[in-house]
Amino acid sequence: MRHNDNLTNERPTFVTHLECAYTGEHHPADEVHNLSRAGKPLLVRYDLLGVKEALSKDALACRPADLWRYRELLPVRRVSDIVSLGEVVTPLVWLPKLARKLGGGDLIVKDEGRLPTGSFKARGLVMAVSMGKALGIKHMAMPTNGNAGAALAAYASSAGIKTTIFCPEDTPEVNVSEIALQGASVYRVNGLIDDCGKIVAEGKAKVGWFDVSTLKEPYRIEGKKTMGLELAEQLGWDVPDVILYPTGGGTGLIGMWKAFAELEAIGFIGSKRPRMVAVQAAGCAPMVRAYEQGVEHATRWENAHTIASGIRVPQAIGDFLILRAVRESGGFAIAVSDEAITAALDEAAREEGFLMCPEGAATYAAYKQSLADGRIRRDERALLFNCATGLKYPLPAVHKTLDRHKPIDFAAL
Ligand SMILES: Cc1ncc(COP(=O)(O)O)c(C=O)c1O
């Protein structure tokens, strides 16, 4: 096995068509698409019987540990279209001290901060940009809360595709600089992510930008799907009892739900599914409200605010897909306060040495809340998503200083 086998060996591909997630209407593969004719997200469909015959667990086990090991379940047909910056399989990290302290079952974090550009947005964007390259797209545009824009900028620059990116004006400086340094034109907008999305839609209509907004093109879901493929393989082709996912646009939650169905269809896992828990911030919780009201679509959350900027998404086009996965799985949607997020971040860093991003910390806060109110049982194995490296976020000043010219009281240090 050579380290770059997945990037250099042609493998059979099995995409048959794209399907409207709402109406089921078919759209042809290998053509440029945004939303379906009904204005809903498109899902990529595969000849899963063909995949079942072509791929075995043993063959997979011999491949290098990166996202491209799942090529038979991915849309990119030719290796020459793969735009890679090193999409490693992210580790599962156990948090035994916190699990013991809370008296719960196994507590595991999938640490997505190890990916290129430091967040799980790399998974979706590496796929969207590789497919953009395959389909000859020249100019991509996107609204972002930061991490998605950074991943788009990086992969698009690598592929030689022009990018124009819009983010809310209070997006952390590190994200905006990262986007610009990685070759995109980036603008701060006095509004939220859906206001930025309106500018992208206008640019699409007026000058033909390709809109890479969450779920408005078909391939980011396929990239995010690999989180589900990976974690099942890492757990020995098993799934955890509960997955807590920090939900903005919900691509990852929808993608993982799709991954589990495909894995069952190719005989890699059984019918057991994790309960999918959509975690949102109390200051922006449209999915939680819709879940509690028992409705299929979520209305816009006005005056959205939270320190977890990645999940500050007032309205999501894939709302019905998020809610469907949550309900079908027997999961739930839960909101956590900014205070609980900060306390969770501090606790995991201090006690386990695991510096989460605020969105990742939201999943730990939600886990604690759910364990306390009985929505997660003490014998359940729970998996949290740390969706970006904690190092990307502004950290509080907590340094103590020492004057080396004065006598040092070592016993007190
Ligand atoms: C760190 C972080 N966590 C979570 C999310 C939400 O992800 P999704 O859109 O898949 O719900 C984002 C999206 O910007 C993010 O940057």
The ligand as a Tripos MOL2 file, in Angstrom:
@<TRIPOS>MOLECULE
LIG
   16    16     1     0     0
SMALL
NO_CHARGES

@<TRIPOS>ATOM
      1 C1        -17.3940   24.7980   13.8610 C.3       1 LIG1
      2 C2        -18.7340   24.5510   13.2430 C.ar      1 LIG1
      3 N1        -19.5750   23.7220   13.8340 N.ar      1 LIG1
      4 C3        -20.7910   23.4300   13.3230 C.ar      1 LIG1
      5 C4        -21.2250   24.0160   12.1540 C.ar      1 LIG1
      6 C5        -22.5770   23.6330   11.6050 C.3       1 LIG1
      7 O1        -22.4290   22.6600   10.6410 O.3       1 LIG1
      8 P1        -23.6480   22.1970    9.7110 P.3       1 LIG1
      9 O2        -23.8650   23.2940    8.7220 O.co2     1 LIG1
     10 O3        -23.2400   20.8990    9.0940 O.co2     1 LIG1
     11 O4        -24.8420   22.0340   10.5890 O.co2     1 LIG1
     12 C6        -20.3860   24.9070   11.5120 C.ar      1 LIG1
     13 C7        -20.8250   25.5610   10.2840 C.2       1 LIG1
     14 O5        -20.4080   26.6580    9.9380 O.2       1 LIG1
     15 C8        -19.1100   25.1870   12.0530 C.ar      1 LIG1
     16 O6        -18.2590   26.0270   11.4620 O.3       1 LIG1
@<TRIPOS>BOND
     1     1     2 1
     2     2     3 ar
     3     2    15 ar
     4     3     4 ar
     5     4     5 ar
     6     5     6 1
     7     5    12 ar
     8     6     7 1
     9     7     8 1
    10     8     9 2
    11     8    10 1
    12     8    11 1
    13    12    13 1
    14    12    15 ar
    15    13    14 2
    16    15    16 1
@<TRIPOS>SUBSTRUCTURE
     1 LIG1         1 GROUP 0 **** ****
